[in-house]
Amino acid sequence: MLNEISTVYNVFEPPQITGEYDKETEEVVRSFQERNLLESTGEVDRTTWDFLSRIYNLTIHYIDQI
C-alpha cells in the first residue's frame, strides 16, 4: 500500500519490500502518520490502517483513470 501511495503522492520514499516490518518500514509509516496528522508511533494501529486503506483506494482509482 505504501509503495502504491508513494508513486502518486511522492511525499515519502517507499520502503523496500522485504516481507518484514523492519526499521525502514516503521520510518515510512511514521512519516505517513505525520503527514496525515495521526499519532506518530510507527505502528500500524486501526486508525493508521483505516487512513492507509482510504488513501490506497483513492490512489488505485486515480491510477485507473490515467
NUTOR-642319 format. One line per field, with one value per residue: residue in one letter; chain; x, y, z of N, C-alpha, C in turn. Coordinates in nm, 4 decimals, decimal comma. Example, Ala and Ser with C-alpha at 12.3 -4.5 7.8 and 13.67 -1.06 7.14 Angstrom:
2
code = c(A; S)
unit = c(A; A)
n.u = c(1,3190; 1,2850)
n.v = c(-0,5690; -0,2250)
n.w = c(0,7800; 0,7080)
ca.u = c(1,2300; 1,3670)
ca.v = c(-0,4500; -0,1060)
ca.w = c(0,7800; 0,7140)
c.u = c(1,3200; 1,2900)
c.v = c(-0,3300; 0,0030)
c.w = c(0,7800; 0,7870)
REM end
This chain:
66
code = c(M; L; N; E; I; S; T; V; Y; N; V; F; E; P; P; Q; I; T; G; E; Y; D; K; E; T; E; E; V; V; R; S; F; Q; E; R; N; L; L; E; S; T; G; E; V; D; R; T; T; W; D; F; L; S; R; I; Y; N; L; T; I; H; Y; I; D; Q; I)
unit = c(A; A; A; A; A; A; A; A; A; A; A; A; A; A; A; A; A; A; A; A; A; A; A; A; A; A; A; A; A; A; A; A; A; A; A; A; A; A; A; A; A; A; A; A; A; A; A; A; A; A; A; A; A; A; A; A; A; A; A; A; A; A; A; A; A; A)
n.u = c(0,0822; 0,1893; 0,3878; 0,2409; 0,0932; 0,3011; 0,3896; 0,2059; 0,1672; 0,4200; 0,5484; 0,6973; 0,9720; 0,9317; 0,9258; 1,1602; 1,0418; 1,0345; 0,9009; 0,9057; 0,8420; 1,0359; 1,2876; 1,3056; 1,0501; 0,8974; 0,9777; 0,8773; 0,6054; 0,5760; 0,6312; 0,4153; 0,2064; 0,2614; 0,2237; -0,0445; -0,1549; -0,1738; -0,1169; 0,2204; 0,3599; 0,4792; 0,3726; 0,1246; -0,1720; -0,5291; -0,6443; -0,4421; -0,4329; -0,6897; -0,6673; -0,4558; -0,5805; -0,7947; -0,6627; -0,5076; -0,7060; -0,8121; -0,5853; -0,5451; -0,7800; -0,7309; -0,5010; -0,6134; -0,7661; -0,5942)
n.v = c(-0,1196; 0,1247; 0,1616; 0,1936; 0,4241; 0,6081; 0,6340; 0,7979; 1,0251; 1,1001; 1,1817; 1,0568; 0,8301; 0,5121; 0,2064; -0,0643; -0,3675; -0,6336; -0,8214; -0,8149; -0,6327; -0,3968; -0,1623; 0,0381; 0,0281; 0,0988; 0,3661; 0,4833; 0,4445; 0,6037; 0,8555; 0,8686; 0,8774; 1,1228; 1,3047; 1,2809; 1,3752; 1,2022; 1,0171; 0,9782; 0,6939; 0,4906; 0,2461; 0,0338; 0,0944; 0,0680; 0,3137; 0,4179; 0,2130; 0,2399; 0,4955; 0,4425; 0,2486; 0,3960; 0,6034; 0,4492; 0,3221; 0,5469; 0,6170; 0,3960; 0,4168; 0,6633; 0,5999; 0,4157; 0,5864; 0,7297)
n.w = c(0,0000; 0,0845; -0,1082; -0,3484; -0,2847; -0,2578; -0,5204; -0,6449; -0,4773; -0,3924; -0,1476; 0,0370; 0,0635; -0,0672; 0,1199; 0,0875; -0,0363; 0,1676; 0,3041; 0,5721; 0,8715; 0,9126; 1,0350; 0,8395; 0,7190; 0,9394; 0,9744; 0,7398; 0,7816; 1,0076; 0,8927; 0,7139; 0,9011; 1,0300; 0,8184; 0,7836; 1,0082; 1,2257; 1,5300; 1,5730; 1,5763; 1,4410; 1,4292; 1,2886; 1,3696; 1,4227; 1,3353; 1,1706; 0,9797; 0,8684; 0,7474; 0,5678; 0,4050; 0,2968; 0,1538; -0,0156; -0,1714; -0,3033; -0,4457; -0,6179; -0,7671; -0,8906; -1,0443; -1,2194; -1,3726; -1,5316)
ca.u = c(0,0000; 0,2767; 0,4553; 0,1445; 0,0638; 0,4173; 0,4046; 0,1159; 0,1806; 0,5614; 0,5780; 0,7938; 1,0407; 0,8684; 1,0186; 1,1901; 0,9538; 1,1144; 0,8137; 0,9221; 0,8172; 1,1662; 1,3054; 1,2734; 0,9044; 0,8491; 1,0022; 0,7821; 0,4752; 0,5818; 0,6181; 0,2763; 0,1241; 0,2845; 0,1629; -0,1900; -0,1888; -0,2023; -0,0133; 0,3375; 0,4155; 0,5478; 0,2959; 0,0009; -0,2891; -0,6551; -0,6622; -0,3450; -0,4778; -0,8050; -0,6153; -0,3828; -0,6780; -0,8700; -0,5757; -0,4716; -0,8195; -0,8138; -0,4688; -0,5742; -0,8821; -0,6627; -0,4145; -0,7012; -0,8225; -0,4951)
ca.v = c(0,0000; 0,2416; 0,1789; 0,2491; 0,5615; 0,6931; 0,6602; 0,9065; 1,1447; 1,1338; 1,2578; 0,9802; 0,7242; 0,3851; 0,1075; -0,1806; -0,4780; -0,7455; -0,9168; -0,7960; -0,4979; -0,3584; -0,0224; 0,1232; 0,0322; 0,1761; 0,5085; 0,5275; 0,4511; 0,7239; 0,9691; 0,8681; 0,9228; 1,2661; 1,3783; 1,2700; 1,4277; 1,0926; 0,9968; 0,9241; 0,5847; 0,3951; 0,1214; 0,0393; 0,0678; 0,0694; 0,4432; 0,4249; 0,1195; 0,2999; 0,6010; 0,3761; 0,1858; 0,5006; 0,6705; 0,3479; 0,3073; 0,6675; 0,6087; 0,2962; 0,4751; 0,7660; 0,5327; 0,3560; 0,6920; 0,7870)
ca.w = c(0,0000; 0,0927; -0,2367; -0,4442; -0,2435; -0,2832; -0,6636; -0,6839; -0,3950; -0,3868; -0,0259; 0,1153; -0,0103; -0,0322; 0,1760; 0,0062; 0,0014; 0,2176; 0,3717; 0,7159; 0,9226; 0,9644; 1,0758; 0,7242; 0,7079; 1,0544; 0,9479; 0,6374; 0,8486; 1,0922; 0,8020; 0,6688; 1,0127; 1,0495; 0,7071; 0,7942; 1,1404; 1,3175; 1,6295; 1,5036; 1,6553; 1,3558; 1,4337; 1,2119; 1,4521; 1,3469; 1,2710; 1,0606; 0,8772; 0,8010; 0,6607; 0,4596; 0,3162; 0,2270; 0,0573; -0,1145; -0,2632; -0,3878; -0,5337; -0,7204; -0,8519; -0,9686; -1,1417; -1,3191; -1,4543; -1,6237)
c.u = c(0,0864; 0,3487; 0,3628; 0,1140; 0,1786; 0,4365; 0,3186; 0,1468; 0,3242; 0,5982; 0,6706; 0,8549; 0,9781; 0,9702; 1,0452; 1,1022; 1,0389; 1,0274; 0,8241; 0,8958; 0,9452; 1,1703; 1,2688; 1,1225; 0,8454; 0,8656; 0,9071; 0,6422; 0,4698; 0,5641; 0,4745; 0,1849; 0,1391; 0,2145; 0,0101; -0,2401; -0,2361; -0,0913; 0,1023; 0,4069; 0,5007; 0,4794; 0,1671; -0,1144; -0,4146; -0,6737; -0,5678; -0,3884; -0,5953; -0,7610; -0,5408; -0,4799; -0,7519; -0,7846; -0,5321; -0,5839; -0,8332; -0,7008; -0,4947; -0,6780; -0,8194; -0,5779; -0,5002; -0,7569; -0,7244; -0,4444)
c.v = c(0,1257; 0,2673; 0,2412; 0,3947; 0,6533; 0,7224; 0,7766; 1,0344; 1,1897; 1,2198; 1,1829; 0,8733; 0,5904; 0,2885; -0,0037; -0,2956; -0,5979; -0,8536; -0,9085; -0,6507; -0,4519; -0,2092; 0,0742; 0,1389; 0,1164; 0,3260; 0,5633; 0,5382; 0,5763; 0,8499; 0,9812; 0,9220; 1,0736; 1,3481; 1,3748; 1,3078; 1,3196; 1,0862; 0,9210; 0,8181; 0,4894; 0,2589; 0,1385; -0,0044; 0,0792; 0,2008; 0,4579; 0,3339; 0,1775; 0,4099; 0,5411; 0,3176; 0,2897; 0,5661; 0,5735; 0,3315; 0,4275; 0,6635; 0,5129; 0,3493; 0,5802; 0,7024; 0,4718; 0,4604; 0,7502; 0,6866)
c.w = c(0,0000; -0,0391; -0,3405; -0,4120; -0,2795; -0,4319; -0,7099; -0,6077; -0,3753; -0,2649; 0,0689; 0,0262; 0,0295; 0,0269; 0,0757; 0,0554; 0,0386; 0,2804; 0,5227; 0,7532; 0,9923; 0,9980; 0,9632; 0,7082; 0,8207; 1,0311; 0,8417; 0,6969; 0,9363; 1,0073; 0,7509; 0,7787; 1,0333; 0,9422; 0,7113; 0,9328; 1,2372; 1,4217; 1,5637; 1,5887; 1,5718; 1,3540; 1,3546; 1,3014; 1,3645; 1,2713; 1,1522; 0,9472; 0,7986; 0,7046; 0,5412; 0,3575; 0,2328; 0,1186; -0,0521; -0,2170; -0,3555; -0,4891; -0,6492; -0,8182; -0,9442; -1,0786; -1,2545; -1,4162; -1,5560; -1,7236)
REM end
